[in-house]
Amino acid sequence: MAENSIPASSRVSPLSGRPNLNHGNGRLSRSVFLLLLVAGLLFAGINLFSDVEDAGTPVTSYTPFLLLGLALVIALGFEFVNGFHDTANAVATVIYTHSLSPGTAVVWSGLCNFLGVLLSSGVVAFGIISLLPVELILQAGSGNGFAMVYALLCSAIIWNLGTWYLGLPSSSSHTLIGSIIGVGVANALLHGRSGTSGVDWDQALKVGYALLLSPAVGFVCAALLLLVMKALVRNRALYQAPDRAEPPPAWIRGLLILTCTGVSFAHGSNDGQKGMGLIMLILVGTMPMAYALNRSLPPEQIPRVVALTQVTERQLLAIHPAPSAMPAPRDVLTEYVRTTQNLPQVVPALALLLGDIGDQIRQYGSVENIPAAAVTNTRNNMYLASETIKHLQSAKIALPEETARNLTAVKRELDSATRFIPMWVKVAVAIALGLGTMVGWRRIVITVGERIGKTHLTYAQGASAELVAMATIGAADAFGLPVSTTHVLSSGVAGTMAANRSGLQLATLRNLALAWVLTLPISVLLSGLLYALFIHL
């Protein structure tokens, strides 16, 4: 399919308001693109080797660096594809209302995506990671761990590129979640367990509800907002399609640019974190001495962690004493996090594991002094304890108030040691996402701007859809939930078309719905097959 292929009947001449999308990238823009790409790779490489050198990791083989380099290229490739696949939705409204020229809109959106990634909290990143099978997270540096990362990223890239080629605004978030579920199911089946046991379904349902409800929120709220605007703002020009390539009135143009800015920033803040979480998993597996634990923790935090773990251990054992013949605490908790089946030995196992963590930290005095051979084990114990506490809190296990408060404090300290994102990772992801915004955006822009409704997008419709998308994605980011920029914005445009009685192109909506329905099963199947293939290579 040609990039700008549109049925002849739906083509509109430039004089009737259709923007000119056929300008190619100039020599200057290509030079800037290559400069930023090279600068980003150099920045990431220099900081990576600096971190490894500061950690004192002896380099005995370059194989981990090769595996790390390949995994980073794939992870950043996912974010690059995510940029031109998803962010086109953010610029469609300002382009089709002539608020910004296509070139300016794309560059501005790329910059806002860049800033959104840099200023993101990281909550969404680790929410995505918690969907993965816990045994694979604890073995991130093994062959199975690499197979997991390669499989889910490759399947997400393949589906994103396929839907982009067809001009369908499919969701990168939806694709990545399906890929993660596919890896979890395949891992369980390959180990002789039920496929349903390979995924944290509580977390998956929480994410699924966000992905399912966000398009409905976009459609309904954008439609309602447009109706409210019609009732309160009686400027008829706002509700009519522009009849020539002229910018809208200053205040509505400012609003449209503001909402484009907000959607692009929110997209970077939310979607950029998915790549960050996977990159951190890769770094932990390949370079544990440098990245398994947060080496920037202040020294005064160590005695606090030791005291908290010791006090909490005593409190938990006083409530649930450890039985005489109990399996290894780590085995008990790994099974609990995987199945969420609360057996009597879970609480005493957590107590004993917290005691071990406290002893390890007290023995070495600081994170930097933990020897290379013990770093991965300490990090896995911390991660497992934190996940166990999260599941116990979700299950609302009855505990004394002080004990519950101490568990929350312990989890916060453990998370600060294991859930961190170095600045260079944020910069690398931000550059990949921002550069991706500048490439291949035309296909999705045309679909959103011309193929959802039967009439040209009006100023008020663009503002309504963008305002709702900005608010929805921003709220999801605050709650640590991944949502789809694509689904929210395209459904918002459809909602405004319905409210405006402009008519909807049912063929496009059918294709969008088909892509939405097929994304999950295809990405699950594809990632599962790739995982089964990669672990045998």
Protein Blocks (a to p, Z undefined) as FASTA:
>chain_A
ZZklccfklpccfknopacfkbccdfklmmmmmmmmmmmmmmmmmmmmmmmmmnopacfb
fklmmmmmmmmmmmmmmmmmmmmmmmmmmmmmmmmnomacfklmmmmmmmmmmmmmmmpg
olmmmmmmmmpcfklmmmmmmmklmmmmmmmmmmmmmmmmmmmmnopacdfklmmmmmmm
mmmmmmmmmnopafklmpcfklmmmmmmmmmmmmmmmmmmmmmmmmmmmmmmccfklmpc
cfbdcdddfklmmmmmmmmmmmmmmmmmmmmmmmmmmmmmmmmmmmmmlmmpcfkbcfkl
mmmmmmmmmmmmmmmmmmmccdfbdcdfklmmmmmmmnopacfklmmmmmmmmmmmmmmm
mmnopaklpcfklmmmmmmmmmmmmmmmmmmmmnopacdfklmmmmmmmmmmmmmmmmcc
dfklmmmmmmmmmmmmmgoklmmmmmmmmmmpmcdcdfklmmmmmmmmmmmmmmmmmnop
acdfklmmmmmmmmmmmmnonopafklmmmmmmmmmmmmmmmmmmmmmmmmmmmmZZ
